């Protein structure tokens, strides 16, 4: 099995690729493709969030007693991204290029900043503290298989 941090970085890359495909389809006004690509991106992103929020973060918080720190910030940023993803979905459905571009630009900046914090700070902490726990390993392995 790949290390937790590596698997999560690879999943960020998978989400980024799906996002870029949706953006490219919107830029070319290929709306049915944009809608499909946006849906794939959203599904991948929400799956990623679910692993973090349902498995990784709770395990980390139980082990470290850090409930108000980095995981709280990440959850808050996930909520912000969910709002932007909803706007992205709406824009793709209504074929609104300007609304799609606006939501995509903001989402891209937020994702880049968010991913850097997770990859450089949080994932190494999670891996060190709970990476060997069976439920954590199973969740990460499941995500890796889904992404493959």
FENBEL-V800995 format. One record per run of one state. SS is the DSSP state (helix for helix, strand for strand, loop for the rest). FROM is the first residue (numbers start at 1). TO is the last residue. Records with the same first field share a line. If there is no record, write none. Layout:
SS=FROM-TO + FROM-TO
This chain:
loop=1-3 + 28-30 + 65-69 + 95-96 + 131-133 + 148-148
helix=4-27 + 31-64 + 70-94 + 97-130 + 134-147
